[in-house]
Amino acid sequence: MFHPPQTMNALLRRTACTLMTGVCLVLSTPSHAEANRDQLTLSNWLKFVPAAGAAAYSTYEGDYRGLLQLGTEVVVTVAATQGLKEAFKNGDWGTRPDGGTKSFPSGHTSFACSGAAYLGERYGWQEAAPAYAISAWVAYIRVNEDKHYVRDVVAGCALAWGISKFIVKPYVPAQVSVTPVIGPGQVGLNVSANW
């Protein structure tokens, strides 16, 4: 089946993102021999993948306004997460399943979901799906290794998603159109642009 070049590029990008997600998930699948420390280290690294992928995607698209929105969204999400952690640290919701503090909301999950939420709000759910899969894996590790409750990871992702709704605007590629204007007593060009 023939796809126009623009559709083919989008199909190739989505396929590459999906394959990258699959490789990450397969390589990170825990075995009985792995220590908890290895899974926690993995979650420490995986939380950066969605935001890094979002930055790479925006750079590929030449969407520098989007990069600014991504940076703003990540900073606001991290600040809001830390503020909530401080607010809840002395209560029941601040205690982690392993006895630690600052459980609510999950910082790892909110950071990972900030990249995914940006992709979804800026470019659409197809581009965001692999990033959300990685974010879900980070959330799974954090709950499975007794660092967070389910409520913590859900709240972290919901916080990132909500912040992206206020900061990130849908992407509209720059376009310039030139059309001839021919009419009674006039000949010219109509030039219009959006960016």
Stockholm file with secondary structure:
# STOCKHOLM 1.0

chainA/1-195         MFHPPQTMNALLRRTACTLMTGVCLVLSTPSHAEANRDQLTLSNWLKFVPAAGAAAYSTYEGDYRGLLQLGTEVVVTVAATQGLKEAFKNGDWGTRPDGGTKSFPSGHTSFACSGAAYLGERYGWQEAAPAYAISAWVAYIRVNEDKHYVRDVVAGCALAWGISKFIVKPYVPAQVSVTPVIGPGQVGLNVSANW
#=GR chainA/1-195 SS CCCCHHHHHHHHHHHHHHHHHHHHHHHTCCCTTSCHHHHHHHHHHHTTHHHHHHHHHHHHHTCHHHHHHHHHHHHHHHHHHHHHHHHHTTSGGGSCTTSCSCCSSCHHHHHHHHHHHHHHHHHCHHHHHHHHHHHHHHHHHHHHTTSCCHHHHHHHHHHHHHHHHHHCCCCCCCEEEEEEEEETTEEEEEEEEEC
#=GC SS_cons         CCCCHHHHHHHHHHHHHHHHHHHHHHHTCCCTTSCHHHHHHHHHHHTTHHHHHHHHHHHHHTCHHHHHHHHHHHHHHHHHHHHHHHHHTTSGGGSCTTSCSCCSSCHHHHHHHHHHHHHHHHHCHHHHHHHHHHHHHHHHHHHHTTSCCHHHHHHHHHHHHHHHHHHCCCCCCCEEEEEEEEETTEEEEEEEEEC
//
